[in-house]
Amino acid sequence: MPLVETDSEGEEEQLTGSGSVAPEVVEEAGEGHRLAGQSEEDPGPFLLHPRRVSPDTRMPARFIDNEDLAYVIQRYREVHDLLHTLLGMPTNMLGEVVVKWFEAVQTGLPMCILGALFGPLRLNTRSWHLLSAELIPWAVESGQNATCILNFYYEKRWEQTVESLRREIGILPPPGIQV
């Protein structure tokens, strides 16, 4: 199935969105943009971080000869940043490992599987116990329960609350623990 379509005027249009995550929102956002209902205490701005990192600042996928596969990898990289908010995970080492477990279940990509398996080697004992007892089971169940995160049209959901978007995608509420 192609990832791009041509409309009646010969213009190509991506089936899953604009190809990058809402650049017009990034330009208008200035210091940051949050989903509706997202508070200051949430894991970070939905798009922009203090270091000016957003899905739109990601470098294009390289070393991939197939255009469709390159688009899928680029989309994965853009969605990764959004997943931290949807999963309620911070961008510290423990949060990254949890996101990798979710992505590994969802995508089966080797880089996600390797990150999920070997990332915990950098965790302290307390974090490793929390990961293995609570967070991995939750991330795996959420990954199995959720619709394909790469195909979801986030660009049309900026006004939707995080909780509503989680329910629609099928992501279980994050565990009530401090990560």
N, C-alpha and C positions, 0 to 999 in steps of 0.2 A: 504494500500500500504506500503510495507516495506521500511524502511529508509536505509537499508544496502543490498547490493547484494553480492553474492559470484561469483568470476570470475572462469574461467576454471581450475585454479590451486588451488582452494579452499580458496583463500585469500579474506577476506571481504573488500569491498570498499564502502564508504559512497556515497550515490547518490548526495548529495549537496556539496560535497567537502571532505576535509581531516579530518573533525571533529573538527579541530581548525583552526583558521584563519592564514594561511601561516606561520607556525613556522620557516621555513627556511628563510623567509624574515625578521622576527623579529630578528633572530640570526645574520643575515648579516647587519641589519640596524644600530646597535650600538646605537648612541644617538637619533635616530628617523628616521622615514620613512614617506614620504609624497606621496600622489597621484601625478601623473604627472600634472603640472600646478598649484599645490597648493602652495600658497605663505606663507611667514612667518606670515602674518597677519591673515591667516585662523584660525578657532577656536582652532587649536591644531594639533599636528602631527597626521597623520592618524592612526598610530599604537602606538608608544611609547610616553608617556607623561613624563615630568620632574620627576615625582614620580615613573617612571618605571612601569606604569600601561598600560597594553595592553590587547587585547582580549585573548591572550595566558596566561596571569597571573591570569585569573579568576579561582576561585576554581571550581572543578567539581560540577554539580548539585547534591544535596543531598535530601534525604527523598522522593525519587520517585522510586517506585518499578518497574515500566514499563520501560524497556530499551529504547524503541522508544520515549516515552514521555520525558525521561531524556535527550535524545539527542536533542529533540526540545527545551527544556528549556535551555540546554547548548548553543545551537546555538543562541537562542534569546539573551542570555547574551553577547555572543561574538559580535553579530551584533549591539547591543546597542551602543557600543563604536564607531563603524563605522558610525552610524546614526548621531552622533553629527556633523561629517564633512559633510555628504551628505545633512543634513538639514541646515547646516550653523549655528548651535547653539552652544554656549559656554557651558562649564560644570559648570556654576553657577546655582542657584536655578531656575531662569526663564527659562534657556535653558533646564534644566532637565524636567521641567513641559511640555514644548513644545514637547520634544521628547516623553514623556509619552502619550500626546494626540495623536500623530502620531501612536505610538505603540498600543494604545488602539483600535484605528480604524482598524489597520492592523491585530492584533492578537486576540482581544477580551479577552485577559488574565486578570483575576481579579486584579493582581498586577499592571498592566498598567492602568486599569480603576480607581482603587483607587488612584494611584499616580497622575493621571490627575485631579481627582475630589478634592482631599484633599491637594495636593501639593501647590495650589495657596493660601492656608491659611497662608503660611509662607512669602508671597510676600508683599512688601509695596504697597501703593495705586497707585503710578505711574506704577509700573510693572504689577499690577493687571489690570489696564485699558488697557495697551498695550497688555497684554495677551488676554483679552476678546474681544477687538475691532479688533485686527489685527492677532495675532498669532494663536489663537485657530481656527478661520475660515480657515486660510491657512493650518494649520496642519491637520485638518479634511479633507479638500478637497484633499490635497496631499496624505493622507493615503488611501482615497477612490480611487484615481486615479492610485496609484502605484501598480505594481505587488507585489506579496508576497515577502517581504524583507528577510524572513528566507530561502527561497529556492534559492536566487540569489547566483551565484558562484563568490563571491568577489575575491577569491584567484587567479583567472585568469585575474583580471582587474587592477592590480597595475599600469600599464603604461597608463591607460585610464584617461582622465581629469575628474575632479569632475563634470563639467557641462555636459559632454557627458554621464557620468554614470547616472546623475540625469535624463537626457532626456530619456535614455534607460529604466530606472526603472519606470519612470512616476512621479517623484517627481517635483513639481512645483518649480521655482526659489524662494529662500527665500525672504521675504519682505525686502525692502531696508531701514530698520530701525536699529538703534543701540540697541542691546539686552544687 
